[in-house]
Amino acid sequence: MILITDGDRLAKETVEEVARYIGGRCISASAGNPTPINGEELVKLIQQAPNDPVLVMFDDCGSIRKGRGEQALEYVINHRNVEVLGVVAVASNSPNVAGTPVHIALDRNGNMVEHQVDKNGMEVDGAPLRIFGDTVDVLNAYQLPLVVGIGDIGKMDHYDDPLWGAPVTKKAVQLILDNAGY
């Protein structure tokens, strides 16, 4: 399973497009701003998914506290019957968040960069390799196989538009799958 820290309408369209492309499954019911269902319900849906890999969205709707998206994310990460292949960590403009370190960051052109990227997918020169978003702080408590940081899914000034094949999100998911040996 691949965790994605965004779930608004455009993120849903984008993740569904990427799932079709990779032959996997998107848990569309996980989309919402904030995440509309809890972790227990998500695990049931993940286990019922007919195809692997499964892409699941989590969203805190801008909350700087541990919101519904992070609570569901934490439940899923800790579930013994779920294997997390990696995370697509999405940048947002949320103030007062700790952010999370990432293994790789992609700019809006899909290039691997050495520093953080912002919501628009622009590299922030001199900034550490971290993503600052409203649904990523909970990731700091876990050792995850691969965390790929990107700008706002489906957006980034149309560079990740699902109508154009969502190239940045697609590349982030592909990097996770490659790392997992898919």
C-alpha positions in Angstrom: 0.0 0.0 0.0 1.1 3.5 -0.7 0.0 6.3 1.6 -0.7 9.8 0.1 -1.0 12.8 2.3 -3.7 14.7 0.3 -7.3 14.0 -0.4 -9.1 16.9 -1.9 -11.1 16.6 -5.1 -8.2 17.2 -7.5 -6.0 14.9 -5.5 -8.7 12.2 -5.8 -8.8 12.6 -9.5 -5.1 12.5 -9.8 -4.6 9.4 -7.5 -7.3 7.6 -9.4 -5.5 8.3 -12.7 -2.2 7.1 -11.3 -3.9 3.9 -9.9 -5.3 3.2 -13.4 -1.9 3.7 -15.0 0.0 1.3 -12.6 -2.8 -1.3 -12.6 -3.4 -0.8 -8.9 -6.4 0.3 -6.9 -7.3 3.7 -5.4 -9.4 3.7 -2.3 -11.6 6.6 -3.5 -13.6 6.5 -0.2 -10.4 7.8 1.5 -10.7 11.1 -0.4 -12.1 14.1 1.4 -11.1 17.3 3.0 -10.8 16.1 5.8 -10.6 12.3 5.4 -14.2 11.1 5.8 -13.6 7.6 7.2 -11.6 6.3 10.1 -8.6 4.0 10.0 -10.5 0.8 10.8 -12.9 1.4 7.9 -9.9 2.1 5.6 -8.1 -1.1 6.6 -11.3 -3.1 5.7 -11.4 -1.4 2.3 -7.7 -2.0 1.7 -8.1 -5.7 2.5 -11.0 -5.9 0.0 -9.1 -4.2 -2.8 -8.9 -6.7 -5.8 -5.6 -5.2 -7.1 -2.2 -4.3 -5.7 -0.8 -1.9 -5.1 -3.4 0.1 -3.2 -3.2 3.9 -3.0 -4.8 5.5 0.0 -5.4 9.2 0.6 -5.3 11.0 4.0 -6.1 14.7 4.6 -6.3 16.9 7.7 -8.0 19.9 5.9 -5.3 22.3 7.1 -5.4 21.3 10.8 -2.1 21.9 12.6 -3.1 19.4 15.2 -3.5 15.6 14.7 -6.6 15.8 12.6 -8.8 13.0 11.1 -6.4 12.3 8.3 -3.4 11.8 10.5 -5.4 9.7 13.0 -6.5 7.4 10.2 -3.0 7.4 8.7 -1.5 6.3 12.1 -4.1 3.5 12.5 -3.3 2.2 9.0 0.5 2.3 9.5 0.2 0.5 12.8 -2.2 -2.3 11.5 -0.4 -5.7 11.5 -2.2 -6.8 8.3 -1.1 -3.8 6.1 2.2 -3.5 4.4 3.3 0.1 3.7 5.5 0.4 0.6 6.0 4.1 1.0 4.5 7.6 1.3 3.9 10.4 -1.1 4.3 13.4 1.3 2.5 16.5 0.0 3.5 20.1 0.7 0.9 22.6 1.8 0.9 26.2 3.1 0.0 25.1 6.7 1.7 27.3 9.3 3.2 26.0 12.5 3.8 22.4 11.4 7.0 20.5 12.1 7.2 18.9 8.6 8.8 15.6 8.0 12.1 14.5 6.4 11.8 12.8 3.0 14.2 10.4 1.2 13.5 12.1 -2.2 11.9 15.3 -3.3 10.5 15.9 -6.8 10.0 19.4 -8.2 7.0 20.2 -10.5 9.0 19.0 -13.5 9.5 15.6 -11.9 13.2 16.2 -11.3 14.8 14.9 -8.1 16.0 17.9 -6.1 18.3 18.3 -3.1 16.1 20.6 -1.0 12.4 20.8 0.1 9.7 21.7 -2.4 6.9 24.0 -1.7 3.2 23.6 -2.5 3.8 24.8 -6.1 6.5 22.1 -6.6 9.3 24.7 -6.6 12.6 23.8 -4.9 13.4 25.9 -1.9 17.1 26.6 -2.2 19.1 26.0 0.9 16.1 24.4 2.8 16.5 20.9 4.3 15.1 17.9 2.5 11.7 18.1 4.3 8.1 18.5 3.4 5.9 20.9 5.3 2.2 20.0 5.1 -0.8 19.6 7.3 -0.9 15.8 7.2 2.7 14.8 7.4 3.9 15.5 11.0 2.7 12.1 12.2 5.1 10.4 9.8 8.0 11.5 12.1 7.1 8.7 14.5 7.7 5.9 12.0 10.5 4.3 10.0 9.0 4.0 6.5 10.6 2.4 3.5 10.5 5.4 1.2 9.0 8.9 1.6 8.8 11.0 -1.6 8.0 14.7 -1.1 6.2 16.6 -3.8 4.1 19.8 -4.2 0.3 19.9 -4.2 -1.0 16.8 -6.0 -2.8 17.5 -9.2 -1.9 21.1 -9.1 1.6 22.7 -9.1 0.5 25.3 -11.7 -1.0 22.4 -13.8 2.4 20.6 -14.0 0.7 17.6 -12.3 -2.7 17.9 -13.9 -4.5 14.6 -14.1 -5.6 15.6 -17.6 -1.9 15.5 -18.5 -1.4 12.2 -16.9 -0.4 13.5 -13.4 3.4 13.1 -14.2 4.8 14.2 -10.8 2.5 12.0 -8.7 3.0 9.1 -11.2 6.7 9.4 -10.8 6.6 9.6 -7.0 4.4 6.4 -6.9 6.7 4.7 -9.5 9.8 5.4 -7.3 8.1 3.8 -4.4 7.1 0.8 -6.4 10.7 0.4 -7.8 12.1 0.7 -4.3 9.7 -2.1 -3.1 10.7 -4.3 -6.0 7.4 -4.1 -7.9 
